[in-house]
Amino acid sequence: MTTILEKIVATKRVEVAERSALTPIEALKEQAFGLPRPRNFFHAVTRKGTKPLNLIAEVKKASPSAGVIRENFDPVEIARDYAEAGADAISCLTDEKYFQGSLEYLKAIRLAVDLPVLRKDFIIDPYQVWEARVAGADAILLIAECLPINELIDLQILATELNLTTLIEVHDMENLIRVRDRVIGFPHRSYSLLGINNRDLRTFKTDLGTTLRMAELVEDRSVLVSESGIHTAWDVQKLADAGVAAVLVGESLMRSPDIKAKVRELFPPKKG
């Protein structure tokens, strides 16, 4: 049986072929020449701040498992709310078919807020890395479950050459072991983060315990990001106690009628 992840990756291959036929990669490279240097996503996510850990707040309209998450969807307004509420970085879904995202959303967000922005997509080809750079992304997501190790490393090297941070995402122990020593910190330490997705992209079931279990196998947790399934301040504190550096939160923020209030609920001010 084909998994949701396999269907998405198959769609990406078709999309890349179609987009590169319309705008060849050489044209993207020309557009990228002379662009301002990306903002430092790595520093924003790993620096020590006043919160128990840092927040990557996600702009996300829909998902394959949940359908439309937020009907009243204005990506720029949402990003501004995140920035005002104290988020450290923004994640923007750019997949169109399955998540109703867009690269145009990322471009608009990048112009509207000063925070660094992650292109959240299923990146499987160098074309998408150049596309992200031209759109104004400061970081990209690379999902280990989608990529053979050699292709993952090649995409990571290209991203680093373009001064983009890479968030290398894993969900299971096998992929954690596969990337932990060979990929994280390569080719330069300050360009790669390790993400543990609590959502299984094959079934879209979520378990916060995924990070808590797998963190035991991560020696350097200063680059560790926990993704998905984070709904309460207690969830945040548990992850902080496990040494996680940052959380990527999407659905619980997108479902809230008051985004800024929900961020404050997840990250209450320290007492005393």
N, C-alpha and C positions, 0 to 999 in steps of 0.2 A: 504493500500500500504506500502511495506517495505521501510524504509528510507535507505540512504547510510550508516548512522551510525549503524543501526541495522544489515545490511549486513556485515559490518566490524567486529562488535562484534561477530557475528556468526562464521565468519572465524577465529577469534582469539581463540575461544573455541576449534575449530578443531586443530589449530596450536599448542596450548598448550598441547593438548593430544598427538599429534604426537611427539613433541619435548621432552616431559617428558618421553615418551616411549624409546626414543633413549638415553637420558641423564637424569636419575632419579634426583629428587630434592636433594636427599642425596648426590649425586656426586657433584652437584653445591655447596652445603654447604661445602663440603670438599675443593673444589677449592677456595672458598671465605676465608677460614681460613688462617690467616697470611698475607692477602693482605694489602698493605699500606692504611692508612686512606684516604677516599675520600677528594678531594679538597672542599673548602667551597663555594658552589654555592650560598647559602643564602647571605653571606657577599658580594660576588662579585656583586650581583644583587641589593642589598639594600644600599650599602655604598654611601656616598656623594662624587662625583667626579667633574670633570671640565665640563662635559656635562650636559645639562638640565635634563636628566634622563639616566639611564643605558641601555645598549644594549645587548640583547641575540640574536645573529646572527645565523640564521638557515641554515643548510646544507640539501638541499631538492631537489631531482631530478625531482619529478613528484607529481601530485595529482589526485584524481578521477575526479575533476571538470575541471582542466586545462590540463590534460595529461602531457606530458613531458615538463618541464619548462626550463631545461637547458640541451642542447645536449652535450656540452663540459663539462663533469662532472667528476671532480677529487676531491673527498671529502677532501683529505689532503691539496691540494693546496688551495682550497676554505677556509678551516679553518685557514690556515696560513695567507691568505689575510685578513681575519677577525681580527685575532690577531694583525697584523701589522697596521690595520686601527683603532684600539682602541676599539674593542668589549670587553665587560666585561665577557661574557660567550658564550658558543656555545650550540646550540640545534641541535641534529642529529636525523633525521627520521630513524627509524629502521624497520618500517613496509615494508615488501617486496612486497606483492601482489598489494596494492593500491597506494603506494608512491615510489616504487622501491628503498626502503632503505635497510639497512643491519646493523646487530650488528657488522659485520666486519668493516664497515665504522667507527663506534663509537670507536672501539678498536684502529684503525689506527690514528684517530684524537687525541685520548687521549695521544698517544705516541708522536705525532708531535707537539702539542702546550701545553702551560702551563695553559691555561684557563680551568676552570671547565666545564664539559660537561653534558648536559641533555639528557637522553634517551626519545625521543619524539615518543610515540607509544600509543596504546590502551591497557593499562594495566588493566587486569581484574582478575588476579590470582597471588598468592604469588610466583609461579614458575617464573614469569616474573621479579619480584623484585630481586630474587636471581640471575637470568640471567643477569640483569642489573649490579648488583654489581660485578659479575665475569668478565663482559665485560669491566669494568673500569668506568662505569657511576658515576657521582657525584650527580646526581639528577634524579628524574623520574617525569613524568606527570601522574596525576590521573584526569580523566574527570568525573565530577559529573553526567553528562547525561548518562554515561555508568554504573554507580554503585549505588546500594542501599547504604544508609548511613552507615549501619553496616559494609558492605564489604569495603567501602572507608576507614573507620576508621581503620579497621584491616590491610589494606595494608599500610596505613600511619604509623601505629605503627611499623610494620615490617621494613619499610624503615628507620624510625628513629633509630631503634635498629641497623641497618646496617650503620648508620651515613650518610644516603642519605637525601638530601633536597627533599621535595615534592612540586611540583607546582600543586595546586588544581585548576582545570579549570572549570569555569561555563560560560554559555551563556545567560541564562534567569533569570529573577527576582526570580522565584520559587526556582531554584537551588542555587542562591546566598543566599537567606534567609535560605535555608536548611543547607548550610555549613558554613555560615559566623560566627556564634557564637559557633557551636559545633565542627568544624573541624580546622579552621584556628588558629594557635597558639597551637594546641594540637599535641602530648603531651608535646612538648617543643617549645617555641615561635620561636627560631632561626632555626627551621627546616622546616617551612611551609610558602609558598607564595600563594597568591590568584591571579589566572589568570582570566581575562575576555576575552573570545574569541569573537572577532567581527564577526567571521564567524559562521553561523548556521550550525552545522555538519549534520543536517538533510536534508538541502537543498544546503549547501555550498555557500549561498549568504552572502555577507559581508557588514557591516555597521559600520563605525568607531564610530558613535553616540552611539552604544551599551555601550561602556566603559564610555562615557561621561554621559550617563543617569544613569548607574548603580553605578558609583563611588559615587554618592550622598548618597547611602545607605551603604557605606564603611567608618567606622569611622577611622580605622587605614590604611591610604593609603601608609604608608611606606613599605608595603609588597605587594602592588598592581602592577600587570603586565598586560599590554594591549597587546593582541595578534591579529595579522592578520589585513590586510587592511591599513597598514601604508606605505605610498608611498612618502611623501614629508616632508621637514623640518617643514612646517606649521602643518602637522599632529602631528609630534613629539612635537612641542611647545604647541599645544592645549592640548595634554595629560599631558605634564609637568605642565601646568597651572591648570589642574584638580587635581594635586597632585599625579599623577601616579609615581611609583618608577622606572619602567623599561618598555621597549617594547621588544616584540619578533617579529622579522622581518625576513621573509623568501622570499616570492615570488618576491618582488620588488628588493631585492638584487640578487636573483638567475637569474633574467631576465636581469640584467645589464651586459654589456660586460666588464665593469671595476668595479669590486666589491669595491675596496678601494675608488675609486672616488665616488661611490654611497653612501658609509658610510659617507664620508666627506660632501656630499650634504645633507644628512639627519641630520647630526650633525655639522653644520658650526661652526668655532671657534668664541668664544665670542668677540664682538667688545670692544675695549678699554682695 
